[in-house]
C-alpha cells in the first residue's frame, strides 16, 4: 500500500491471481525511486522492506500447506456447510416473517381484506 501511495502505481501489476502470487514470491518489483524522481532514499528503503516482509509469510504459509498435502482450492465441506446453514436460516425467516410483521401482531376490528377498500 505504501508503494501505491508514494508512486501512484501498484507494486505488482498482474492480470491473474496466479501471476500476482508468482510476482510476489519472486520479489521482483520496480524500485519506487525509478517512478518518483525526488523520493527520499529512507522512504524507499521502508517501502522495499515492507514488501519483503510480506513476502516471507506468504512463502511459509504455502510451504506448510504443501507439507500437509493441501491444495490452493477452497475446501468443499466447510463451503457446503455454510450454504446449508444459510438455507436453514432463510427458510426459518420465511416461516416466521408473516407472524412477526406489525400487521400480524396488531389486532384489527375489521378483517384485512375489508381495510384495502
N, CA and C atoms as a LAMMPS dump frame, in Angstrom:
ITEM: TIMESTEP
0
ITEM: NUMBER OF ATOMS
351
ITEM: BOX BOUNDS ff ff ff
-5.0000000000000000e+02 5.0000000000000000e+02
-5.0000000000000000e+02 5.0000000000000000e+02
-5.0000000000000000e+02 5.0000000000000000e+02
ITEM: ATOMS id mol type element x y z
1 1 1 N 0.824 -1.177 0
2 1 2 C 0 0 0
3 1 3 C 0.878 1.254 0
4 2 1 N 1.969 1.211 0.746
5 2 2 C 2.886 2.352 0.741
6 2 3 C 3.426 2.615 -0.659
7 3 1 N 3.754 1.535 -1.357
8 3 2 C 4.262 1.678 -2.726
9 3 3 C 3.255 2.442 -3.575
10 4 1 N 2.001 2.065 -3.468
11 4 2 C 0.963 2.702 -4.278
12 4 3 C 0.722 4.146 -3.843
13 5 1 N 0.811 4.417 -2.547
14 5 2 C 0.611 5.78 -2.054
15 5 3 C 1.69 6.712 -2.593
16 6 1 N 2.93 6.269 -2.573
17 6 2 C 4.035 7.142 -2.976
18 6 3 C 4.24 7.206 -4.485
19 7 1 N 3.887 6.131 -5.204
20 7 2 C 4.159 6.109 -6.643
21 7 3 C 2.915 6.287 -7.505
22 8 1 N 1.752 5.977 -6.946
23 8 2 C 0.525 6.04 -7.73
24 8 3 C 0.307 4.81 -8.585
25 9 1 N 1.172 3.808 -8.448
26 9 2 C 1.057 2.565 -9.214
27 9 3 C 1.135 1.39 -8.257
28 10 1 N 0.667 0.253 -8.698
29 10 2 C 0.73 -0.955 -7.876
30 10 3 C 2.128 -1.55 -7.923
31 11 1 N 2.517 -2.171 -6.823
32 11 2 C 3.846 -2.78 -6.755
33 11 3 C 3.954 -3.959 -7.72
34 12 1 N 2.893 -4.728 -7.83
35 12 2 C 2.879 -5.891 -8.709
36 12 3 C 1.72 -5.725 -9.682
37 13 1 N 2.022 -5.58 -10.952
38 13 2 C 0.994 -5.41 -11.97
39 13 3 C 0.75 -6.759 -12.622
40 14 1 N -0.315 -7.447 -12.186
41 14 2 C -0.622 -8.78 -12.695
42 14 3 C -2.072 -8.847 -13.135
43 15 1 N -2.335 -9.677 -14.119
44 15 2 C -3.691 -9.845 -14.64
45 15 3 C -4.475 -10.893 -13.857
46 16 1 N -3.791 -11.944 -13.373
47 16 2 C -4.477 -13.019 -12.653
48 16 3 C -3.88 -13.172 -11.262
49 17 1 N -4.611 -13.879 -10.412
50 17 2 C -4.136 -14.131 -9.056
51 17 3 C -2.86 -14.968 -9.073
52 18 1 N -2.792 -15.924 -9.98
53 18 2 C -1.6 -16.766 -10.088
54 18 3 C -0.367 -15.928 -10.456
55 19 1 N -0.531 -15.02 -11.415
56 19 2 C 0.579 -14.14 -11.796
57 19 3 C 0.999 -13.251 -10.629
58 20 1 N 0.015 -12.755 -9.887
59 20 2 C 0.308 -11.919 -8.732
60 20 3 C 1.11 -12.685 -7.684
61 21 1 N 0.717 -13.926 -7.426
62 21 2 C 1.446 -14.735 -6.437
63 21 3 C 2.874 -15.011 -6.899
64 22 1 N 3.052 -15.272 -8.182
65 22 2 C 4.403 -15.518 -8.698
66 22 3 C 5.264 -14.268 -8.588
67 23 1 N 4.723 -13.113 -8.944
68 23 2 C 5.484 -11.868 -8.818
69 23 3 C 5.806 -11.58 -7.358
70 24 1 N 4.868 -11.837 -6.477
71 24 2 C 5.065 -11.584 -5.053
72 24 3 C 6.165 -12.476 -4.499
73 25 1 N 6.161 -13.749 -4.888
74 25 2 C 7.173 -14.678 -4.398
75 25 3 C 8.559 -14.392 -4.97
76 26 1 N 8.605 -13.981 -6.221
77 26 2 C 9.915 -13.732 -6.837
78 26 3 C 10.577 -12.489 -6.264
79 27 1 N 9.761 -11.554 -5.798
80 27 2 C 10.317 -10.346 -5.199
81 27 3 C 10.764 -9.307 -6.204
82 28 1 N 10.461 -9.54 -7.469
83 28 2 C 10.844 -8.554 -8.472
84 28 3 C 9.833 -7.425 -8.481
85 29 1 N 10.287 -6.256 -8.107
86 29 2 C 9.431 -5.089 -8.059
87 29 3 C 10.225 -3.896 -8.559
88 30 1 N 9.548 -3.009 -9.255
89 30 2 C 10.178 -1.779 -9.714
90 30 3 C 10.487 -0.916 -8.502
91 31 1 N 11.672 -0.359 -8.453
92 31 2 C 12.011 0.489 -7.315
93 31 3 C 11.192 1.775 -7.368
94 32 1 N 10.705 2.216 -6.221
95 32 2 C 9.896 3.441 -6.198
96 32 3 C 10.64 4.659 -6.739
97 33 1 N 11.96 4.715 -6.524
98 33 2 C 12.72 5.88 -6.992
99 33 3 C 12.794 5.943 -8.522
100 34 1 N 12.579 4.82 -9.204
101 34 2 C 12.563 4.857 -10.664
102 34 3 C 11.25 5.431 -11.192
103 35 1 N 10.228 5.47 -10.343
104 35 2 C 8.941 6.026 -10.74
105 35 3 C 8.739 7.454 -10.231
106 36 1 N 9.343 7.755 -9.063
107 36 2 C 9.208 9.083 -8.456
108 36 3 C 10.599 9.675 -8.332
109 37 1 N 10.801 10.815 -8.935
110 37 2 C 12.129 11.412 -9.03
111 37 3 C 12.773 11.757 -7.684
112 38 1 N 12.13 12.564 -6.889
113 38 2 C 12.748 13.08 -5.663
114 38 3 C 12.307 12.317 -4.424
115 39 1 N 12.199 11.016 -4.518
116 39 2 C 11.786 10.217 -3.37
117 39 3 C 12.953 10.057 -2.407
118 40 1 N 12.691 10.297 -1.157
119 40 2 C 13.713 10.164 -0.117
120 40 3 C 14.183 8.705 -0.058
121 41 1 N 15.497 8.455 -0.058
122 41 2 C 16.008 7.085 -0.003
123 41 3 C 15.54 6.321 1.235
124 42 1 N 15.339 7.016 2.351
125 42 2 C 14.856 6.345 3.563
126 42 3 C 13.434 5.824 3.366
127 43 1 N 12.607 6.601 2.678
128 43 2 C 11.235 6.175 2.4
129 43 3 C 11.259 4.96 1.47
130 44 1 N 12.134 5.004 0.48
131 44 2 C 12.238 3.872 -0.441
132 44 3 C 12.671 2.601 0.293
133 45 1 N 13.618 2.733 1.212
134 45 2 C 14.051 1.556 1.984
135 45 3 C 12.902 0.981 2.8
136 46 1 N 12.097 1.845 3.402
137 46 2 C 10.957 1.378 4.19
138 46 3 C 9.959 0.647 3.301
139 47 1 N 9.663 1.216 2.14
140 47 2 C 8.714 0.584 1.217
141 47 3 C 9.217 -0.79 0.792
142 48 1 N 10.467 -0.877 0.397
143 48 2 C 11.024 -2.159 -0.062
144 48 3 C 11.116 -3.162 1.085
145 49 1 N 11.409 -2.686 2.28
146 49 2 C 11.466 -3.583 3.443
147 49 3 C 10.076 -4.133 3.756
148 50 1 N 9.044 -3.295 3.645
149 50 2 C 7.67 -3.76 3.873
150 50 3 C 7.267 -4.8 2.828
151 51 1 N 7.615 -4.564 1.585
152 51 2 C 7.3 -5.538 0.543
153 51 3 C 8.007 -6.862 0.794
154 52 1 N 9.247 -6.802 1.247
155 52 2 C 9.994 -8.03 1.543
156 52 3 C 9.407 -8.745 2.75
157 53 1 N 8.955 -7.999 3.735
158 53 2 C 8.399 -8.604 4.949
159 53 3 C 7.103 -9.351 4.654
160 54 1 N 6.313 -8.866 3.721
161 54 2 C 5.07 -9.571 3.394
162 54 3 C 5.325 -10.794 2.537
163 55 1 N 6.469 -10.847 1.887
164 55 2 C 6.785 -11.989 1.026
165 55 3 C 7.059 -13.245 1.846
166 56 1 N 7.731 -13.121 2.992
167 56 2 C 8.098 -14.299 3.778
168 56 3 C 6.906 -15.035 4.37
169 57 1 N 5.928 -14.368 4.983
170 57 2 C 4.769 -15.119 5.496
171 57 3 C 4.013 -15.871 4.406
172 58 1 N 3.918 -15.288 3.21
173 58 2 C 3.23 -15.969 2.118
174 58 3 C 3.953 -17.261 1.757
175 59 1 N 5.266 -17.195 1.692
176 59 2 C 6.038 -18.391 1.359
177 59 3 C 5.883 -19.462 2.422
178 60 1 N 5.955 -19.073 3.7
179 60 2 C 5.883 -20.066 4.759
180 60 3 C 4.49 -20.684 4.827
181 61 1 N 3.436 -19.911 4.584
182 61 2 C 2.082 -20.449 4.578
183 61 3 C 1.907 -21.47 3.459
184 62 1 N 2.395 -21.13 2.275
185 62 2 C 2.278 -22.058 1.15
186 62 3 C 3.09 -23.321 1.401
187 63 1 N 4.256 -23.174 2.022
188 63 2 C 5.086 -24.344 2.309
189 63 3 C 4.389 -25.266 3.309
190 64 1 N 3.757 -24.692 4.342
191 64 2 C 3.029 -25.517 5.319
192 64 3 C 1.885 -26.254 4.653
193 65 1 N 1.176 -25.589 3.753
194 65 2 C 0.075 -26.243 3.054
195 65 3 C 0.581 -27.405 2.205
196 66 1 N 1.687 -27.192 1.53
197 66 2 C 2.231 -28.266 0.686
198 66 3 C 2.685 -29.454 1.521
199 67 1 N 3.28 -29.181 2.681
200 67 2 C 3.716 -30.286 3.545
201 67 3 C 2.521 -31.099 4.036
202 68 1 N 1.412 -30.433 4.289
203 68 2 C 0.215 -31.129 4.765
204 68 3 C -0.567 -31.745 3.611
205 69 1 N -0.169 -31.476 2.39
206 69 2 C -0.846 -32.035 1.231
207 69 3 C -2.072 -31.253 0.81
208 70 1 N -2.211 -30.028 1.322
209 70 2 C -3.369 -29.215 0.953
210 70 3 C -3.13 -28.565 -0.397
211 71 1 N -4.219 -28.308 -1.076
212 71 2 C -4.137 -27.607 -2.355
213 71 3 C -4.567 -26.16 -2.152
214 72 1 N -4.484 -25.392 -3.197
215 72 2 C -4.875 -23.991 -3.14
216 72 3 C -6.385 -23.821 -3.239
217 73 1 N -7.115 -24.879 -3.567
218 73 2 C -8.558 -24.774 -3.739
219 73 3 C -9.259 -24.627 -2.395
220 74 1 N -10.456 -24.103 -2.425
221 74 2 C -11.266 -23.949 -1.222
222 74 3 C -11.825 -25.311 -0.85
223 75 1 N -11.83 -25.631 0.439
224 75 2 C -12.364 -26.906 0.891
225 75 3 C -13.874 -26.931 0.679
226 76 1 N -14.383 -28.031 0.141
227 76 2 C -15.794 -28.125 -0.216
228 76 3 C -16.676 -28.339 1.001
229 77 1 N -16.214 -29.061 2
230 77 2 C -17.055 -29.375 3.155
231 77 3 C -17.458 -28.119 3.939
232 78 1 N -16.531 -27.236 4.31
233 78 2 C -16.969 -26.02 5.014
234 78 3 C -17.887 -25.14 4.159
235 79 1 N -17.609 -25.058 2.866
236 79 2 C -18.451 -24.238 1.988
237 79 3 C -19.854 -24.82 1.897
238 80 1 N -19.972 -26.138 1.79
239 80 2 C -21.286 -26.777 1.725
240 80 3 C -22.029 -26.595 3.041
241 81 1 N -21.315 -26.693 4.156
242 81 2 C -21.938 -26.488 5.469
243 81 3 C -22.493 -25.082 5.616
244 82 1 N -21.734 -24.103 5.155
245 82 2 C -22.217 -22.722 5.23
246 82 3 C -23.437 -22.516 4.329
247 83 1 N -23.445 -23.133 3.159
248 83 2 C -24.589 -22.998 2.252
249 83 3 C -25.841 -23.622 2.866
250 84 1 N -25.7 -24.792 3.475
251 84 2 C -26.842 -25.452 4.115
252 84 3 C -27.333 -24.611 5.297
253 85 1 N -26.415 -24.086 6.083
254 85 2 C -26.793 -23.227 7.205
255 85 3 C -27.537 -21.991 6.748
256 86 1 N -27.08 -21.394 5.669
257 86 2 C -27.751 -20.218 5.117
258 86 3 C -29.167 -20.555 4.675
259 87 1 N -29.34 -21.696 4.025
260 87 2 C -30.678 -22.098 3.586
261 87 3 C -31.606 -22.355 4.77
262 88 1 N -31.095 -22.954 5.832
263 88 2 C -31.911 -23.204 7.027
264 88 3 C -32.365 -21.884 7.64
265 89 1 N -31.45 -20.936 7.76
266 89 2 C -31.801 -19.624 8.316
267 89 3 C -32.807 -18.916 7.405
268 90 1 N -32.616 -19.008 6.103
269 90 2 C -33.533 -18.386 5.157
270 90 3 C -34.936 -18.983 5.266
271 91 1 N -35.037 -20.312 5.35
272 91 2 C -36.343 -20.959 5.487
273 91 3 C -36.996 -20.62 6.823
274 92 1 N -36.206 -20.568 7.889
275 92 2 C -36.752 -20.206 9.204
276 92 3 C -37.287 -18.775 9.177
277 93 1 N -36.574 -17.881 8.553
278 93 2 C -37.035 -16.499 8.451
279 93 3 C -38.314 -16.416 7.631
280 94 1 N -38.379 -17.168 6.532
281 94 2 C -39.576 -17.158 5.696
282 94 3 C -40.785 -17.693 6.46
283 95 1 N -40.581 -18.667 7.352
284 95 2 C -41.683 -19.233 8.127
285 95 3 C -42.14 -18.277 9.228
286 96 1 N -41.23 -17.539 9.807
287 96 2 C -41.538 -16.656 10.932
288 96 3 C -42.008 -15.285 10.466
289 97 1 N -41.568 -14.808 9.343
290 97 2 C -41.814 -13.435 8.887
291 97 3 C -43.288 -13.037 8.849
292 98 1 N -44.199 -13.861 8.324
293 98 2 C -45.595 -13.409 8.291
294 98 3 C -46.18 -13.164 9.687
295 99 1 N -45.775 -13.96 10.665
296 99 2 C -46.304 -13.789 12.018
297 99 3 C -45.589 -12.691 12.786
298 100 1 N -44.412 -12.321 12.348
299 100 2 C -43.634 -11.322 13.073
300 100 3 C -43.82 -9.916 12.518
301 101 1 N -44.634 -9.784 11.494
302 101 2 C -44.834 -8.454 10.921
303 101 3 C -45.779 -7.639 11.803
304 102 1 N -45.716 -6.343 11.698
305 102 2 C -46.545 -5.444 12.502
306 102 3 C -48.04 -5.701 12.274
307 103 1 N -48.511 -5.793 11.026
308 103 2 C -49.952 -6.061 10.846
309 103 3 C -50.379 -7.392 11.449
310 104 1 N -49.488 -8.354 11.474
311 104 2 C -49.834 -9.643 12.07
312 104 3 C -49.922 -9.591 13.587
313 105 1 N -49.271 -8.645 14.22
314 105 2 C -49.265 -8.538 15.676
315 105 3 C -50.342 -7.614 16.215
316 106 1 N -50.851 -6.705 15.403
317 106 2 C -51.842 -5.729 15.844
318 106 3 C -53.245 -6.291 15.623
319 107 1 N -54.068 -6.362 16.685
320 107 2 C -55.448 -6.845 16.479
321 107 3 C -56.269 -5.782 15.75
322 108 1 N -56.992 -6.208 14.744
323 108 2 C -57.79 -5.293 13.946
324 108 3 C -59.274 -5.546 14.195
325 109 1 N -60.083 -4.474 14.169
326 109 2 C -61.514 -4.601 14.351
327 109 3 C -62.169 -5.237 13.116
328 110 1 N -61.612 -4.928 11.966
329 110 2 C -62.146 -5.455 10.714
330 110 3 C -61.128 -6.409 10.108
331 111 1 N -61.55 -7.363 9.31
332 111 2 C -60.597 -8.242 8.624
333 111 3 C -59.742 -7.44 7.638
334 112 1 N -58.566 -7.921 7.336
335 112 2 C -57.604 -7.222 6.487
336 112 3 C -58.162 -6.946 5.094
337 113 1 N -58.955 -7.861 4.533
338 113 2 C -59.464 -7.635 3.169
339 113 3 C -60.451 -6.464 3.119
340 114 1 N -61.123 -6.14 4.234
341 114 2 C -62.036 -5 4.257
342 114 3 C -61.28 -3.675 4.354
343 115 1 N -60.076 -3.701 4.881
344 115 2 C -59.292 -2.484 5.046
345 115 3 C -58.697 -2.004 3.73
346 116 1 N -58.604 -2.844 2.757
347 116 2 C -57.976 -2.491 1.472
348 116 3 C -58.871 -1.562 0.654
349 117 1 N -60.133 -1.594 0.861
350 117 2 C -61.033 -0.787 0.05
351 117 3 C -61.308 0.569 0.643
